[in-house]
Amino acid sequence: MNQRNNFLLFDGFCVLCSYFVRKLIKRYGNLLQLVPAQSPKGQELLKEMGLPAQLPNEVILFYNNQVYTGPSAIIVLMRNGGGLWKYTGKLADCMPRFFTKWLYRLVARYRYVIFGRRTSCFLG
């Protein structure tokens, strides 16, 4: 796998996102580059993709030359993470797409209220 083609843009200030990223580090190691969207590198990648520099309200995954966003990105990461993650990802993939999008958007909208907000990214 080429690291340049495998990266995840995420909200570095979100406590929930940071927790998930820590799990990804254990699961994927150096196979997946994790980039806070607020970082200079994150801003550069957003610009390269033609996206606004403002913080996206969902994760963006580039994995094996494919682009995934929001719940699709999470499901791809879980399905390819091995172990129980693989089966959890398969189960989530069987759920109706409208439901996973709705649930993802609900959590994304209230993530700071429910889980809190960091003052800086732990990767920074």
C-alpha positions in Angstrom: 0.0 0.0 0.0 1.2 3.5 -0.8 0.8 5.8 2.1 0.1 8.7 -0.1 -3.0 6.9 -1.4 -4.1 5.8 2.1 -4.9 8.7 4.4 -7.7 9.9 6.6 -8.6 13.5 7.2 -10.3 13.9 10.5 -11.3 16.6 13.0 -8.2 16.8 15.3 -10.2 18.7 18.0 -13.0 16.2 18.3 -12.5 13.8 21.3 -14.5 11.0 19.6 -12.4 11.4 16.4 -9.2 11.3 18.4 -10.3 8.1 20.2 -11.1 6.4 16.9 -7.8 7.6 15.4 -5.9 6.1 18.3 -7.6 2.8 17.5 -6.7 3.2 13.9 -3.0 3.7 14.8 -3.1 0.3 16.7 -4.9 -1.4 13.8 -3.2 0.1 10.8 0.2 1.3 12.0 2.1 3.0 9.2 -0.3 1.7 6.5 -2.7 4.6 7.0 -1.6 8.2 7.3 -3.8 10.1 9.8 -4.1 13.9 9.1 -6.0 16.4 11.2 -8.0 18.6 8.8 -7.0 21.7 10.7 -3.2 21.0 10.2 -1.3 22.7 7.4 -1.0 19.3 5.7 -4.8 18.7 6.1 -5.5 22.1 4.6 -3.1 21.4 1.7 -4.9 18.1 1.0 -8.3 19.7 1.1 -7.1 22.3 -1.3 -5.7 19.6 -3.6 -9.1 17.9 -3.6 -10.8 21.1 -4.4 -12.6 21.3 -1.1 -13.1 24.4 1.0 -10.5 24.9 3.8 -13.2 25.0 6.4 -13.4 21.9 8.6 -15.4 19.3 6.8 -18.2 17.9 9.0 -17.2 14.3 8.1 -14.0 12.2 7.8 -12.5 11.9 4.4 -10.7 8.7 3.5 -8.4 8.0 0.5 -7.9 4.3 0.5 -6.6 2.2 -2.4 -7.2 5.0 -4.8 -10.8 5.4 -3.8 -12.4 8.3 -1.9 -14.8 7.6 1.0 -16.6 10.1 3.2 -18.5 9.9 6.5 -20.1 6.6 7.3 -18.7 4.9 4.2 -15.1 5.8 5.3 -15.7 4.4 8.8 -17.2 1.1 7.3 -14.2 0.7 4.9 -11.7 1.2 7.7 -13.5 -1.3 9.9 -14.0 -3.9 7.2 -10.3 -3.7 6.3 -9.1 -3.5 10.0 -9.2 -7.3 10.6 -10.3 -9.1 13.7 -13.7 -8.1 15.2 -13.5 -4.8 13.3 -14.0 -6.7 10.1 -17.2 -8.3 11.2 -18.5 -5.1 12.8 -17.8 -3.3 9.5 -19.7 -6.1 7.6 -22.6 -5.8 9.9 -22.7 -2.0 9.5 -22.4 -2.4 5.7 -25.6 -4.5 5.8 -27.6 -1.7 7.4 -29.6 0.6 5.1 -27.4 3.4 3.8 -30.0 6.1 4.8 -29.8 4.9 8.4 -26.0 4.9 8.6 -25.9 8.3 7.0 -28.5 9.7 9.4 -26.8 8.2 12.4 -23.4 9.5 11.3 -24.8 13.0 10.7 -26.5 13.0 14.1 -23.3 12.1 15.9 -21.2 14.5 13.8 -23.6 17.4 14.5 -23.5 16.9 18.3 -20.0 15.4 18.7 -18.6 18.4 20.7 -21.6 18.5 23.0 -21.6 14.7 23.6 -17.9 13.9 23.6 -16.2 17.3 24.1 -13.6 19.3 22.2 -9.9 19.4 22.6 -7.9 22.6 22.4 -5.3 20.9 20.2 -4.8 17.7 18.3 -3.0 14.9 20.1 -1.0 14.2 16.9 0.1 17.8 16.6 
